[in-house]
């Protein structure tokens, strides 16, 4: 593990729970988008893959997804 990564982990551990949730949302959005773009570029785009990608995009536009806060609310007793 690099020193920079170790320092980042220490900094994250020092955050409040609310700050960690905010960081999680930011990272989740950023990383998810980056990974999705990378995977889309590397996929062999057959008809099925194209249809699945389009379906997910349409669901997102319609608001058919669960936010991190909603996920946490369902998980809490």
Helices and strands as residue ranges (DSSP letters): H 3-13, H 17-42, H 47-61, H 68-75
